[in-house]
Amino acid sequence: MTKKLLLFFIISLSVFSAPYKILHVSSYSREYSWVREIEEGIHQRFSSKKLDYDYSIFQMDTKRNSSKDSVLAAAKLAKETILRLDPDLIIVSDDNATKYVAAEMLDTKYNFVFCGVNNDPSEYGLPKKNITGVLERPHFKSSINLMKLINKNINDIIILSDDSVTSNIIIPQILGLADKNINILGTFKTNSFSEWKYIVRKYQDKADAIFILTYSTIKQSDGKIVSEAEVMRWTTENSKLPEFGSWEFFVEDGGLMSVAINGHEQGRLAAEKALEILRGKSPAEIPVEQTQNGDLYLNAKRAFELNLSIPLSILKMSKIIE
């Protein structure tokens, strides 16, 4: 082996020779399956590449604590944590962490990879020389096609969501994807559980289906957060309309079907970009990407309750949740 080849071999072995300090700043908390999916995706990619790393997570928890003051306080603590831990790389997930942490550390020595971002990153001044990442986009057209495959008579739908950072960004994107195959009777955003119930009841005889987005900031009249599982439990028990969503947890919570944005894929692709940076590549050289593949999830119990006959072609493609 020549000296040049030997030197290259030694350098190649040492690229990932030390434990790298990886900090994950999440907009939310591990209580949400979406956060756990992203974490799993990160670990899967790092482990498959034999990366020696120390991982820690800072949970901003801005779903349960969604006021502007709470978000800014969590962001301040996250930035203090970055300075204290001095990580080799920071992965930020979802919009609040991206906007209030990464985008406020532009052009610092710290390299960031964002994921789960719904907004146009240019709204946050991104990408930058030290920041790149992964976008999250709903598969609304695929959901429309799915509705029509299940029942060609589904024409009139409502879009229902909580009133959150995520829904405020996603709803305009969805409306931009709507086409002549579907008629949107109304788009409703609320953080009031009583109002949510009113809307569901009101459209039972007016709509053919409900497209449900996020529902994690719904509150009782006393201000107490209603769990996502409880929101969907009430909805499915009091609605005869098929529900469609955009995440796996929507089906796990009881919704009928989802062409799901994949949290694992978000995490894996973010970790792949992180690996490129740890190898010495500048974030500015790594393009921002959008994940392409949606996973199809079907709640078999809900399909039975609605007396739906699901085409075999859909069953073959679906991940069935009992």
FITIVEX-850212 format. One record per residue (C-alpha): residue number from 1; chain; x, y, z. Coordinates in pm, 1 decimal, m for minus. Layout:
<rs>
r pos NUM, unit A, xx X, yy Y, zz Z
...
</rs>
This chain:
<rs>
r pos 1, unit A, xx 0.0, yy 0.0, zz 0.0
r pos 2, unit A, xx 144.2, yy 338.1, zz m100.1
r pos 3, unit A, xx 188.7, yy 613.4, zz 156.7
r pos 4, unit A, xx m83.5, yy 816.9, zz m17.4
r pos 5, unit A, xx m332.7, yy 529.2, zz 1.2
r pos 6, unit A, xx m237.2, yy 451.8, zz 359.9
r pos 7, unit A, xx m289.9, yy 815.7, zz 459.6
r pos 8, unit A, xx m630.7, yy 815.9, zz 286.5
r pos 9, unit A, xx m723.6, yy 493.1, zz 466.8
r pos 10, unit A, xx m627.4, yy 637.9, zz 806.4
r pos 11, unit A, xx m820.5, yy 959.2, zz 739.3
r pos 12, unit A, xx m1123.2, yy 757.6, zz 627.2
r pos 13, unit A, xx m1117.6, yy 554.3, zz 945.7
r pos 14, unit A, xx m1088.1, yy 862.9, zz 1161.2
r pos 15, unit A, xx m1378.6, yy 1055.4, zz 1006.3
r pos 16, unit A, xx m1615.5, yy 912.9, zz 1267.6
r pos 17, unit A, xx m1353.2, yy 802.8, zz 1520.9
r pos 18, unit A, xx m1460.2, yy 1015.5, zz 1818.0
r pos 19, unit A, xx m1799.9, yy 1031.7, zz 1984.2
r pos 20, unit A, xx m1977.0, yy 1326.2, zz 1827.5
r pos 21, unit A, xx m2204.1, yy 1534.8, zz 2045.2
r pos 22, unit A, xx m2543.1, yy 1555.3, zz 1874.0
r pos 23, unit A, xx m2812.5, yy 1779.4, zz 2019.8
r pos 24, unit A, xx m3171.5, yy 1749.5, zz 1900.6
r pos 25, unit A, xx m3385.2, yy 2055.6, zz 1974.6
r pos 26, unit A, xx m3749.2, yy 1955.1, zz 1933.2
r pos 27, unit A, xx m4031.1, yy 2208.4, zz 1910.5
r pos 28, unit A, xx m4251.2, yy 1964.9, zz 2101.0
r pos 29, unit A, xx m4205.2, yy 1686.2, zz 2354.6
r pos 30, unit A, xx m4151.9, yy 1311.3, zz 2343.5
r pos 31, unit A, xx m4511.3, yy 1275.7, zz 2454.2
r pos 32, unit A, xx m4601.3, yy 1308.4, zz 2085.6
r pos 33, unit A, xx m4539.2, yy 1008.7, zz 1861.1
r pos 34, unit A, xx m4420.3, yy 1242.5, zz 1583.5
r pos 35, unit A, xx m4119.8, yy 1342.8, zz 1796.6
r pos 36, unit A, xx m4043.2, yy 979.6, zz 1878.4
r pos 37, unit A, xx m4061.7, yy 887.3, zz 1508.0
r pos 38, unit A, xx m3809.5, yy 1158.4, zz 1418.9
r pos 39, unit A, xx m3578.7, yy 1040.2, zz 1698.1
r pos 40, unit A, xx m3602.3, yy 680.1, zz 1578.7
r pos 41, unit A, xx m3520.3, yy 787.9, zz 1223.5
r pos 42, unit A, xx m3214.2, yy 979.6, zz 1344.0
r pos 43, unit A, xx m3085.5, yy 683.7, zz 1546.0
r pos 44, unit A, xx m3154.1, yy 436.9, zz 1262.7
r pos 45, unit A, xx m2943.5, yy 634.9, zz 1016.9
r pos 46, unit A, xx m2658.7, yy 707.5, zz 1256.3
r pos 47, unit A, xx m2645.6, yy 344.2, zz 1371.6
r pos 48, unit A, xx m2650.9, yy 210.4, zz 1015.2
r pos 49, unit A, xx m2346.5, yy 427.3, zz 939.5
r pos 50, unit A, xx m2167.3, yy 315.5, zz 1257.9
r pos 51, unit A, xx m2144.0, yy 668.9, zz 1392.2
r pos 52, unit A, xx m2004.5, yy 695.1, zz 1743.6
r pos 53, unit A, xx m2218.7, yy 966.1, zz 1900.8
r pos 54, unit A, xx m2361.6, yy 1102.3, zz 2223.1
r pos 55, unit A, xx m2721.6, yy 1211.9, zz 2174.3
r pos 56, unit A, xx m2927.9, yy 1448.0, zz 2383.1
r pos 57, unit A, xx m3261.9, yy 1616.3, zz 2326.5
r pos 58, unit A, xx m3402.5, yy 1950.4, zz 2439.1
r pos 59, unit A, xx m3783.0, yy 1949.4, zz 2434.7
r pos 60, unit A, xx m3933.5, yy 2296.6, zz 2387.0
r pos 61, unit A, xx m4283.9, yy 2154.9, zz 2450.7
r pos 62, unit A, xx m4453.9, yy 2435.6, zz 2257.3
r pos 63, unit A, xx m4773.2, yy 2243.6, zz 2184.5
r pos 64, unit A, xx m4882.2, yy 2238.1, zz 2547.1
r pos 65, unit A, xx m4716.3, yy 2573.7, zz 2615.3
r pos 66, unit A, xx m4804.3, yy 2758.6, zz 2297.7
r pos 67, unit A, xx m4817.6, yy 3123.9, zz 2407.4
r pos 68, unit A, xx m4559.6, yy 3354.0, zz 2249.1
r pos 69, unit A, xx m4394.5, yy 3414.8, zz 2587.0
r pos 70, unit A, xx m4366.3, yy 3039.9, zz 2651.1
r pos 71, unit A, xx m4218.6, yy 2975.8, zz 2306.8
r pos 72, unit A, xx m3960.8, yy 3253.0, zz 2347.7
r pos 73, unit A, xx m3869.0, yy 3130.9, zz 2696.9
r pos 74, unit A, xx m3819.4, yy 2775.1, zz 2567.2
r pos 75, unit A, xx m3608.7, yy 2905.0, zz 2277.2
r pos 76, unit A, xx m3389.4, yy 3102.5, zz 2518.0
r pos 77, unit A, xx m3328.4, yy 2789.2, zz 2725.8
r pos 78, unit A, xx m3253.4, yy 2588.9, zz 2410.5
r pos 79, unit A, xx m2991.4, yy 2841.4, zz 2298.4
r pos 80, unit A, xx m2836.8, yy 2841.7, zz 2645.4
r pos 81, unit A, xx m2822.8, yy 2461.2, zz 2627.2
r pos 82, unit A, xx m2641.6, yy 2478.6, zz 2293.7
r pos 83, unit A, xx m2378.9, yy 2711.9, zz 2438.0
r pos 84, unit A, xx m2340.6, yy 2493.9, zz 2747.7
r pos 85, unit A, xx m2314.5, yy 2158.6, zz 2568.3
r pos 86, unit A, xx m2120.7, yy 2294.6, zz 2269.8
r pos 87, unit A, xx m2240.6, yy 2013.5, zz 2038.5
r pos 88, unit A, xx m2075.7, yy 1916.1, zz 1711.3
r pos 89, unit A, xx m2409.8, yy 1938.1, zz 1534.1
r pos 90, unit A, xx m2766.5, yy 2039.4, zz 1615.6
r pos 91, unit A, xx m3078.7, yy 1887.4, zz 1460.9
r pos 92, unit A, xx m3387.1, yy 2105.3, zz 1508.2
r pos 93, unit A, xx m3729.8, yy 1959.9, zz 1440.9
r pos 94, unit A, xx m4045.5, yy 2147.6, zz 1340.1
r pos 95, unit A, xx m4104.6, yy 2517.2, zz 1289.0
r pos 96, unit A, xx m4069.6, yy 2671.3, zz 1634.1
r pos 97, unit A, xx m3724.0, yy 2524.3, zz 1694.8
r pos 98, unit A, xx m3619.5, yy 2618.7, zz 1342.8
r pos 99, unit A, xx m3751.4, yy 2975.0, zz 1363.1
r pos 100, unit A, xx m3662.5, yy 3066.3, zz 1720.3
r pos 101, unit A, xx m3342.0, yy 2867.6, zz 1770.8
r pos 102, unit A, xx m3160.7, yy 2779.0, zz 1446.7
r pos 103, unit A, xx m3256.5, yy 3093.2, zz 1254.9
r pos 104, unit A, xx m3139.1, yy 3307.1, zz 1547.0
r pos 105, unit A, xx m2795.5, yy 3143.6, zz 1534.0
r pos 106, unit A, xx m2722.3, yy 3217.4, zz 1169.1
r pos 107, unit A, xx m2354.7, yy 3235.4, zz 1079.8
r pos 108, unit A, xx m2240.0, yy 3110.7, zz 1420.9
r pos 109, unit A, xx m1987.5, yy 2830.6, zz 1455.5
r pos 110, unit A, xx m2272.2, yy 2583.0, zz 1504.5
r pos 111, unit A, xx m2404.8, yy 2373.8, zz 1216.9
r pos 112, unit A, xx m2775.8, yy 2296.4, zz 1206.1
r pos 113, unit A, xx m3000.2, yy 2055.8, zz 1017.9
r pos 114, unit A, xx m3372.7, yy 2123.1, zz 1040.0
r pos 115, unit A, xx m3653.9, yy 1879.1, zz 969.5
r pos 116, unit A, xx m4032.3, yy 1875.6, zz 990.4
r pos 117, unit A, xx m4052.2, yy 2235.9, zz 866.2
r pos 118, unit A, xx m4389.0, yy 2329.3, zz 717.4
r pos 119, unit A, xx m4320.3, yy 2690.3, zz 631.5
r pos 120, unit A, xx m4112.6, yy 2816.9, zz 340.9
r pos 121, unit A, xx m3764.8, yy 2826.2, zz 502.2
r pos 122, unit A, xx m3698.8, yy 3162.5, zz 336.4
r pos 123, unit A, xx m3950.2, yy 3304.2, zz 587.5
r pos 124, unit A, xx m3686.0, yy 3226.0, zz 850.3
r pos 125, unit A, xx m3394.1, yy 3351.8, zz 641.1
r pos 126, unit A, xx m3290.8, yy 2996.4, zz 551.2
r pos 127, unit A, xx m3096.8, yy 2814.6, zz 422.3
r pos 128, unit A, xx m2772.0, yy 2973.5, zz 538.1
r pos 129, unit A, xx m2408.1, yy 2873.6, zz 525.2
r pos 130, unit A, xx m2444.3, yy 2683.8, zz 854.1
r pos 131, unit A, xx m2803.9, yy 2561.8, zz 815.6
r pos 132, unit A, xx m2974.6, yy 2317.5, zz 578.4
r pos 133, unit A, xx m3257.0, yy 2072.9, zz 620.1
r pos 134, unit A, xx m3570.8, yy 1880.3, zz 531.0
r pos 135, unit A, xx m3919.9, yy 2010.6, zz 453.7
r pos 136, unit A, xx m4250.1, yy 1855.4, zz 559.8
r pos 137, unit A, xx m4538.4, yy 1873.9, zz 313.2
r pos 138, unit A, xx m4888.1, yy 1714.5, zz 333.5
r pos 139, unit A, xx m4998.8, yy 1458.7, zz 73.8
r pos 140, unit A, xx m5336.1, yy 1622.6, zz 13.4
r pos 141, unit A, xx m5382.7, yy 1525.6, zz m352.2
r pos 142, unit A, xx m5307.2, yy 1164.4, zz m267.7
r pos 143, unit A, xx m5568.2, yy 1186.0, zz 7.8
r pos 144, unit A, xx m5828.9, yy 1316.4, zz m238.0
r pos 145, unit A, xx m5754.2, yy 1028.9, zz m475.1
r pos 146, unit A, xx m5783.9, yy 788.4, zz m183.6
r pos 147, unit A, xx m6122.0, yy 927.9, zz m83.1
r pos 148, unit A, xx m6250.7, yy 878.7, zz m435.7
r pos 149, unit A, xx m6120.0, yy 521.9, zz m452.1
r pos 150, unit A, xx m6302.1, yy 433.0, zz m130.8
r pos 151, unit A, xx m6623.0, yy 608.0, zz m230.7
r pos 152, unit A, xx m6661.8, yy 786.7, zz m564.8
r pos 153, unit A, xx m6954.4, yy 982.1, zz m415.6
r pos 154, unit A, xx m6729.7, yy 1172.3, zz m174.0
r pos 155, unit A, xx m6746.0, yy 1526.0, zz m311.8
r pos 156, unit A, xx m6806.6, yy 1767.3, zz m24.4
r pos 157, unit A, xx m6554.1, yy 1779.6, zz 258.9
r pos 158, unit A, xx m6458.0, yy 2004.4, zz 546.7
r pos 159, unit A, xx m6104.7, yy 2067.6, zz 671.5
r pos 160, unit A, xx m6083.6, yy 2069.0, zz 1050.2
r pos 161, unit A, xx m5783.1, yy 2153.9, zz 1265.1
r pos 162, unit A, xx m5663.7, yy 2309.8, zz 1583.9
r pos 163, unit A, xx m5544.4, yy 2671.1, zz 1566.0
r pos 164, unit A, xx m5170.3, yy 2619.8, zz 1590.2
r pos 165, unit A, xx m4846.1, yy 2726.0, zz 1422.8
r pos 166, unit A, xx m4850.2, yy 2405.7, zz 1217.0
r pos 167, unit A, xx m5209.1, yy 2434.0, zz 1097.5
r pos 168, unit A, xx m5174.1, yy 2802.5, zz 1013.9
r pos 169, unit A, xx m4886.1, yy 2717.0, zz 781.8
r pos 170, unit A, xx m5026.2, yy 2395.4, zz 632.7
r pos 171, unit A, xx m5384.2, yy 2501.2, zz 554.0
r pos 172, unit A, xx m5287.4, yy 2753.2, zz 281.4
r pos 173, unit A, xx m5064.4, yy 2486.1, zz 125.5
r pos 174, unit A, xx m5353.9, yy 2239.9, zz 122.8
r pos 175, unit A, xx m5596.3, yy 2490.7, zz m25.9
r pos 176, unit A, xx m5341.0, yy 2550.2, zz m300.2
r pos 177, unit A, xx m5346.8, yy 2177.8, zz m380.7
r pos 178, unit A, xx m5726.1, yy 2148.1, zz m394.3
r pos 179, unit A, xx m5869.7, yy 2062.4, zz m734.4
r pos 180, unit A, xx m6201.6, yy 2027.3, zz m914.2
r pos 181, unit A, xx m6245.3, yy 1668.2, zz m790.0
r pos 182, unit A, xx m6338.9, yy 1788.8, zz m443.8
r pos 183, unit A, xx m6552.8, yy 2066.5, zz m296.2
r pos 184, unit A, xx m6429.2, yy 2217.2, zz 29.6
r pos 185, unit A, xx m6736.1, yy 2334.1, zz 221.3
r pos 186, unit A, xx m6528.8, yy 2508.1, zz 485.8
r pos 187, unit A, xx m6195.9, yy 2527.8, zz 663.5
r pos 188, unit A, xx m6218.3, yy 2545.2, zz 1041.0
r pos 189, unit A, xx m5948.1, yy 2615.6, zz 1298.3
r pos 190, unit A, xx m6025.4, yy 2609.3, zz 1668.4
r pos 191, unit A, xx m5858.4, yy 2539.6, zz 1999.9
r pos 192, unit A, xx m6195.2, yy 2504.5, zz 2175.2
r pos 193, unit A, xx m6309.4, yy 2148.4, zz 2231.3
r pos 194, unit A, xx m6673.0, yy 2260.7, zz 2251.7
r pos 195, unit A, xx m6641.1, yy 2440.2, zz 1917.2
r pos 196, unit A, xx m6470.3, yy 2134.4, zz 1765.6
r pos 197, unit A, xx m6768.2, yy 1923.6, zz 1876.3
r pos 198, unit A, xx m7012.3, yy 2178.1, zz 1733.5
r pos 199, unit A, xx m6842.2, yy 2175.1, zz 1390.7
r pos 200, unit A, xx m6832.7, yy 1794.1, zz 1373.1
r pos 201, unit A, xx m7201.7, yy 1770.5, zz 1459.4
r pos 202, unit A, xx m7304.9, yy 2053.5, zz 1226.9
r pos 203, unit A, xx m7161.3, yy 1890.8, zz 915.4
r pos 204, unit A, xx m7283.1, yy 1535.2, zz 968.0
r pos 205, unit A, xx m7557.6, yy 1581.7, zz 707.7
r pos 206, unit A, xx m7374.6, yy 1836.6, zz 492.4
r pos 207, unit A, xx m7033.3, yy 1684.3, zz 423.9
r pos 208, unit A, xx m6922.6, yy 1349.0, zz 283.1
r pos 209, unit A, xx m6591.3, yy 1332.9, zz 470.7
r pos 210, unit A, xx m6367.1, yy 1524.0, zz 712.0
r pos 211, unit A, xx m6001.9, yy 1600.6, zz 647.2
r pos 212, unit A, xx m5842.3, yy 1644.9, zz 990.0
r pos 213, unit A, xx m5506.9, yy 1813.1, zz 1036.6
r pos 214, unit A, xx m5346.0, yy 1873.7, zz 1375.2
r pos 215, unit A, xx m5546.3, yy 1853.5, zz 1697.1
r pos 216, unit A, xx m5291.2, yy 1882.2, zz 1974.1
r pos 217, unit A, xx m5374.2, yy 2229.7, zz 2108.2
r pos 218, unit A, xx m5745.7, yy 2168.0, zz 2171.8
r pos 219, unit A, xx m5851.5, yy 2285.0, zz 2517.4
r pos 220, unit A, xx m6140.5, yy 2249.0, zz 2756.7
r pos 221, unit A, xx m6322.9, yy 2562.1, zz 2875.4
r pos 222, unit A, xx m6094.2, yy 2569.1, zz 3180.6
r pos 223, unit A, xx m5786.1, yy 2592.5, zz 2956.6
r pos 224, unit A, xx m5674.9, yy 2234.1, zz 3014.3
r pos 225, unit A, xx m5529.6, yy 2062.9, zz 2706.2
r pos 226, unit A, xx m5736.8, yy 1772.5, zz 2573.0
r pos 227, unit A, xx m5518.4, yy 1480.1, zz 2467.9
r pos 228, unit A, xx m5505.2, yy 1395.0, zz 2099.1
r pos 229, unit A, xx m5641.8, yy 1048.9, zz 2176.2
r pos 230, unit A, xx m5941.2, yy 1198.9, zz 2355.0
r pos 231, unit A, xx m6014.0, yy 1443.2, zz 2068.6
r pos 232, unit A, xx m6020.9, yy 1158.7, zz 1819.4
r pos 233, unit A, xx m6211.5, yy 925.5, zz 2051.8
r pos 234, unit A, xx m6493.1, yy 1178.6, zz 2081.2
r pos 235, unit A, xx m6483.5, yy 1254.8, zz 1707.7
r pos 236, unit A, xx m6511.2, yy 895.3, zz 1592.4
r pos 237, unit A, xx m6780.6, yy 815.3, zz 1849.5
r pos 238, unit A, xx m6993.1, yy 1108.6, zz 1736.3
r pos 239, unit A, xx m6937.3, yy 1112.7, zz 1361.3
r pos 240, unit A, xx m7063.2, yy 892.3, zz 1079.1
r pos 241, unit A, xx m6826.7, yy 1056.0, zz 828.4
r pos 242, unit A, xx m6499.4, yy 897.5, zz 713.6
r pos 243, unit A, xx m6195.4, yy 1086.8, zz 839.4
r pos 244, unit A, xx m5870.5, yy 1136.0, zz 652.1
r pos 245, unit A, xx m5546.6, yy 1277.6, zz 792.0
r pos 246, unit A, xx m5178.9, yy 1339.8, zz 729.1
r pos 247, unit A, xx m4996.5, yy 1151.8, zz 1005.8
r pos 248, unit A, xx m4962.1, yy 797.2, zz 1134.3
r pos 249, unit A, xx m5070.5, yy 898.8, zz 1485.0
r pos 250, unit A, xx m5403.0, yy 1019.0, zz 1342.0
r pos 251, unit A, xx m5489.7, yy 659.0, zz 1248.9
r pos 252, unit A, xx m5346.7, yy 523.5, zz 1574.9
r pos 253, unit A, xx m5575.0, yy 765.6, zz 1759.7
r pos 254, unit A, xx m5880.3, yy 624.4, zz 1576.8
r pos 255, unit A, xx m5906.7, yy 812.2, zz 1244.8
r pos 256, unit A, xx m5993.8, yy 607.5, zz 937.0
r pos 257, unit A, xx m5705.9, yy 659.3, zz 698.1
r pos 258, unit A, xx m5398.5, yy 868.1, zz 631.8
r pos 259, unit A, xx m5147.9, yy 918.7, zz 354.6
r pos 260, unit A, xx m4898.8, yy 993.4, zz 626.7
r pos 261, unit A, xx m4605.0, yy 1226.6, zz 639.7
r pos 262, unit A, xx m4335.9, yy 996.5, zz 768.6
r pos 263, unit A, xx m4155.7, yy 1110.5, zz 1083.5
r pos 264, unit A, xx m3901.0, yy 831.5, zz 1047.9
r pos 265, unit A, xx m3816.3, yy 951.6, zz 697.5
r pos 266, unit A, xx m3780.5, yy 1309.2, zz 824.2
r pos 267, unit A, xx m3537.2, yy 1190.7, zz 1092.1
r pos 268, unit A, xx m3339.6, yy 964.7, zz 859.5
r pos 269, unit A, xx m3292.7, yy 1231.3, zz 594.4
r pos 270, unit A, xx m3194.9, yy 1491.5, zz 855.2
r pos 271, unit A, xx m2939.0, yy 1246.9, zz 995.9
r pos 272, unit A, xx m2804.6, yy 1178.9, zz 645.7
r pos 273, unit A, xx m2741.1, yy 1550.6, zz 598.9
r pos 274, unit A, xx m2584.3, yy 1564.0, zz 945.3
r pos 275, unit A, xx m2345.5, yy 1284.6, zz 845.8
r pos 276, unit A, xx m2236.3, yy 1479.1, zz 538.7
r pos 277, unit A, xx m2159.9, yy 1780.8, zz 757.2
r pos 278, unit A, xx m1966.5, yy 1570.5, zz 1009.7
r pos 279, unit A, xx m1761.7, yy 1436.8, zz 718.2
r pos 280, unit A, xx m1655.8, yy 1793.9, zz 645.9
r pos 281, unit A, xx m1913.9, yy 1919.3, zz 398.5
r pos 282, unit A, xx m2053.2, yy 2269.2, zz 445.5
r pos 283, unit A, xx m2430.5, yy 2291.9, zz 503.4
r pos 284, unit A, xx m2434.6, yy 2547.1, zz 219.8
r pos 285, unit A, xx m2330.8, yy 2265.3, zz m17.3
r pos 286, unit A, xx m2620.7, yy 2042.9, zz 90.8
r pos 287, unit A, xx m2956.8, yy 2131.8, zz m67.5
r pos 288, unit A, xx m3280.0, yy 2158.1, zz 129.1
r pos 289, unit A, xx m3502.8, yy 1862.9, zz 39.2
r pos 290, unit A, xx m3862.9, yy 1757.5, zz 70.0
r pos 291, unit A, xx m3948.0, yy 1401.0, zz 164.4
r pos 292, unit A, xx m4140.2, yy 1236.6, zz m116.3
r pos 293, unit A, xx m4297.5, yy 920.5, zz 15.5
r pos 294, unit A, xx m4619.2, yy 900.5, zz 212.7
r pos 295, unit A, xx m4713.9, yy 583.4, zz 399.8
r pos 296, unit A, xx m5073.5, yy 463.1, zz 377.2
r pos 297, unit A, xx m5233.0, yy 374.5, zz 712.1
r pos 298, unit A, xx m5577.5, yy 223.3, zz 763.7
r pos 299, unit A, xx m5769.4, yy 177.6, zz 1088.2
r pos 300, unit A, xx m5951.7, yy m151.3, zz 1040.1
r pos 301, unit A, xx m6181.7, yy m98.0, zz 1339.9
r pos 302, unit A, xx m6295.2, yy 239.5, zz 1210.0
r pos 303, unit A, xx m6356.0, yy 101.8, zz 859.1
r pos 304, unit A, xx m6578.5, yy m165.9, zz 1014.7
r pos 305, unit A, xx m6766.6, yy 93.0, zz 1222.9
r pos 306, unit A, xx m6835.5, yy 299.5, zz 910.3
r pos 307, unit A, xx m6937.4, yy m14.5, zz 718.2
r pos 308, unit A, xx m6687.1, yy 66.6, zz 444.9
r pos 309, unit A, xx m6576.7, yy m178.1, zz 181.2
r pos 310, unit A, xx m6208.7, yy m102.0, zz 127.0
r pos 311, unit A, xx m6081.5, yy m201.6, zz m220.3
r pos 312, unit A, xx m5825.9, yy m481.9, zz m218.7
r pos 313, unit A, xx m5575.4, yy m256.5, zz m400.8
r pos 314, unit A, xx m5581.4, yy m16.5, zz m105.4
r pos 315, unit A, xx m5561.9, yy m293.8, zz 153.8
r pos 316, unit A, xx m5248.6, yy m430.2, zz m14.6
r pos 317, unit A, xx m5079.0, yy m91.0, zz 6.6
r pos 318, unit A, xx m5188.6, yy m9.7, zz 362.0
r pos 319, unit A, xx m5030.5, yy m57.5, zz 699.2
r pos 320, unit A, xx m5325.1, yy m189.9, zz 894.6
r pos 321, unit A, xx m5382.9, yy m63.4, zz 1247.8
r pos 322, unit A, xx m5632.4, yy m277.8, zz 1433.0
</rs>
